Amino acid sequence: MKTVASADGTTIAYDETGIGKPLVCVPPALALRDVYRPLANELASDYRVITYDRRGRGDSTDAIKPEDVATYRIEREIEDLAAVIAVLDDTPAVLGYSSGARLALEAAAAGVPMTKIALYEPPFRPEKSEAADPIVAKLVDHITSGHPGDAVATFQIEGVGIPAEMVEGMRGRPGWTALEAIGQTVVYDATITAAPGISEAVRRLPQPIVAINGAETWPTLIESARYAADMINNATLVEVPGGAFHQLEAATTGAALRTFLA
């Protein structure tokens, strides 16, 4: 594990696996850098894969205190990604998974250097949802009142669309404690994905871009990947086998990435 300091003093932890051209991987909501471990191993013979813990997760810290969570802005996480990229000796390609894909696009639009951008099941809403903004406010209330578990549950039910009974079942399992420990970060991901559609700055990105979706994922994410490919300049769509329940499968996604990054 290595670390780098972001602009506001947050420590960002990252790992490097493999050799070759660099690929920086941005995790999705409620995930640590190890979500990419199978993919990093899959690509290690040809690519130097950099995986990092986004702020408030795993071995990374967070300069934003729970009582100040409403002050979060996506610019903070753009600075985090920029800090990781700045320590590399070559401009990387970037892979973003789910909300991490939206973060990668906004970072590119803000001028963070990257050669190519891969989006794994980016969550876009072509039309603004009435529920989007209130979800962020609810999550802030849960965190500032000291109830991170309720924030996680609300995010999963109202933001992701997981059935309430399934989430309640998850709350009784051992892994729930780990989710509560990073519960503050659901405010970040809800904020990143709250904006409807695709901004003009993102549409005009000059880098080659691929939107990837699993054939067995949720239908809304298939539609979202198609929307991204249709609306962003230089973007193409690739569907890979499998990927049920929004899972990134290392073998199939790795094969698509090798073709895109070649």
N, C-alpha and C positions, 0 to 999 in steps of 0.2 A: 504494500500500500504506500502511495505517495500522497502528499497534500500540497495545496496551493491556496493562497489567500485571495479572496474576492475583494471587490472595491470597498465594501462596507465592513471588512474584517472577518466575514464568515470564512471558516476553514472548509475547503472542499476536498474530500478524499477521493482518490481515483486509483485504478489498477491499469496495468498495461499487459497485454497478452499477445504473443506472436511477433512476427517481423514483417517488414514491408511498408507500403503506404499506410498512413494513419487513417483510422475510422473511429470517430468519437460517437459514443452511443448515449442518448439521453433517455433515462427511464420514464415509465408512465407513472400515473398516480399510485400511491401506496405501495411502491416498489423500491427496492434498493438496487445497487449496481449489480448484484449477483443474479438479477433476473436475466442478464445477458451472458452469464457464464457459458451455457451450452453453445450459444452462437459464437462467442469469442473463441472457444476451443475449435469450433467448426471452421473458422476462418483463419486460425492462427498460422497456418503454413504459408499464407500469402499476404496477410494484412496485420498491421500492428493495431490491435483493437484496444481503445481506451474507454473504460467504463467508469462512471463516477456516481457517487451518491449526491443527489440534488440536496439543496439546503434543508436542514431539519430532518434528515433521514440518515440512518446508519452511522457511519463514522464522520459525516460532515456535521458542522455546527450550524447555528442560525443566529444572526444578530438581531432578528425580530423576536421580541418577547411575546408570549401569549396574549398579554393585555394590550399589545399594540398590533395584533394580527391584522386589523382593518387597514393598517398603513401599507400592507403589501402591494407592490407593483411588479408587473412582469419584468420591468427593467432590472430588478435585483437578480433574477435568475438568468437574464441575458448576460449580465456582468459575470455571473458564476461560470457560465459556459465559455465566455470570452477568456476568463482567467485560465481555464483548463487548456484551451486552444493555444493560448499565448506561450505556454511552457513547451510546446512541441517544436521540433526543428523543421517541420514541413506543414503546409496548409492541409488540413484533413478534409475528408468527406465526413458527413454527419448523418447519423441514423436517429430518428426520433420515433418513439413507440407511443401511440395514443396521444395523451396530452403532451408528452415529450415531443411529438411531431409538430404540434402547434408552436411549442416553445422554440424548436429549431428553426421553423419558418420565420418567426418574429425576430429571432436573433440574426438571421441572414438579412432580413429587411432592414435591420438596424446597422448593418455593416460589419458584423462579425464574419471574419474570413472563413470560407468553406468552399471546396471545389465542386462537390455534388451533394445532393440532399435526398435521402431516402426516408419515406414516411410509411410507417407500419400502422395501418388502420387509424388514420387521423380523425378525430371526432369533430366534424363540422356540422353546423345547423344552417342550411341555406336560408331559412327564414327565422327571425327572432322568436324565441319561445317566451311566453309570458312568465314561465317559471324560472328562467335563468337567473335574473338579478335577485329575486327573493331567496334563492338557494344560497347565494353567497352571504347574504345578510343572516340567514339562519345559521350557517356554519360559523360565522364570526361570533354570534351570540353563544353558541355551544362552547366554543373555545374560550372566550373571555369569561364565561361563567364556570369554567373548570370541568367541562364534560366532553372530553375528546372522543369518547366512545360514541356519544350521540352524534357528534359531527361526522364520524366515519360512517355510521349507519345512515344518516340523512343523505350524505354524499352518494352512497351506494344505491339507495332506494330512489331518491329523487333526481340525482344527477346521472347515474349510470343506468338505472332502470332495472336493477336486480329486485326480484320479488321480495316483499317485506318479510314473508315467512322464512325465506332462505337466509336473509340477513340475520334475523333473530336466532336462527339455528347456529349461524356462525359465531354469534356473540357468546355462546356457551363453550366454544372450543378453545384449546390452549393458544392458538395463533392470534386470537383476538387481542391479547395483551400487547403483542408486537405492533398491531395496527393502531391501537390507542396511543402508543409511544410516539407515533408520527402523525397523530390525528390533526395537528395544526396545519399540516401541509395540504389537507383537502381544500382549505381556503385558497391556497395558491393555484391548485389545478382547476378548481371551479372558476376562479377569476380568469385564468388563461383561456378556458373553453367557453366563457360566457358570451364573448362577442360573436354575433351572427355572421355568416358568410365569410368571405375572404377579402381582405383589404386590397386596395389598389397596389400598395407597395409589395405585398406578397405576390400578387398576380404577375407583376413585372420582373420578378427575380430572374437574373440571367443564367443561373446555374442549371445544369441538367437535374431534373427531379423525377423520382419515381414514387408512385403511390401503390403500396402493396396491401392486399387483403387476403385473408384465408378464405377458401371456398366455403368453409363450414362455420364461419363466424356469424355474429348477429346481423340480420339483414340491414339494419340501419347503418352499420359500419361498412358494409359493401357499398351501399348508396353513397356514403360519405367519401370513400376512397375514389369512387367514380366522379363525384362532384369535384374533388380536389384535382384530379387529372384533367377534367374538362376546363376548369376555370383558371389554372395556373399555367403561365407560359412555360414552354419547354418541359411540361410534365407528361408522363406516360403512366398507364395503368398496368399492373401485373397482378394476376390472381394466382395464388399458390395453393396446393392441396392442403386439406386439413385446417387447422387453426380454430377448432371449436372453442366457444366461450372466450374469444378474444385472446387466445394464447398464441405466442410467437413460437413456431416450431423451427428448431435450429437447422435441420437438414434442408427443408424446402425453402425457407427464407434465405438461408445461406447461399443456396444455388442461384436464387434470383438476384441477390446482392453481387455475387461474383460476375454475373453477366452485366449488371448495371455499372459496376465499378471498374470493369476491365478497360 
